[in-house]
Amino acid sequence: MTLKNNLTDWMWLKLLCLTIIAALTFEHSQFDIRISELFYTNGQWLLQKGAQPYAFIFYDGPKALLIFSAIYLITILIIKYRQPSSNTSTIHYGKLDRFIIPLSVREISYLLTILIGVPSSIALLKGVTHVSCPNHLTLFGGELPYLNIWQNIVANTPAKCFPAAHASAGFSLYGLAFLPTLHKYRYRIFEIVTVLGWTMGMYKMLFGDHFFSHTLVSMLLSLTITCALASVFFKRTARLKAHNLTLSSTVDSVK
């Protein structure tokens, strides 16, 4: 059990290594170019940037929902912290119970940290890499040459397109899969969040705002951050569970 917990604790490092490998692999191949060429024909992208109703469905709508979710979690966190434990207060707060999700304060704090931390971290990384979007490149009617990450950093190009920040907002919901309360639904959550994040990422690819690798690295990096923070937030919970299982096994063997 201890060995299994230790392996889980270091899973984020494996994911980080996979993220770096994915970034370097696509950077030194023609995969990104070939995939983007599928969305660029006769000098035009398949979708115009800002075209409605697509912008609302795949950009403004999801962004607003995630911001609302963060505000909701902050509100619930305040309510839980201020809620007294007396019987009188239980009756008083009973009306609010249907609006409060059945998660612990630690779980809500973790989710809030993920929803804010993942997109913020990737947005900061974009400002360091200076990687161009496909629609900035001469290959797709733009003005900038196609450079690798290191060349973009050295050249200090004005673009900030790597990794994909918009998709990372959707991928940040991977945090739900690491909640102890939702543990039995983790695989279903992973599938749904992956589809959501890639839908948001694909929308941006259709008008040349991102390469395929931008979204892929965003997904892997988001998963790395959610996994690393989960090992911090829920390590004590995992240890207590392991201790209880060991104790239970000992008692059963004695019987």
SULVEN-V65306 format. One record per helix or strand of 2 or more residues. SS is the DSSP state (h for helix, s for strand). FROM is the first residue (numbers start at 1). LEN is the number of residues. If there is no record, write none. Layout:
# SULVEN-V65306
SS/FROM/LEN
SS/FROM/LEN
This chain:
# SULVEN-V65306
h/2/8
h/11/17
h/31/7
s/40/2
s/44/2
h/54/29
h/87/13
h/105/25
h/134/3
h/138/3
h/149/7
h/165/14
h/180/26
h/212/22
h/235/20
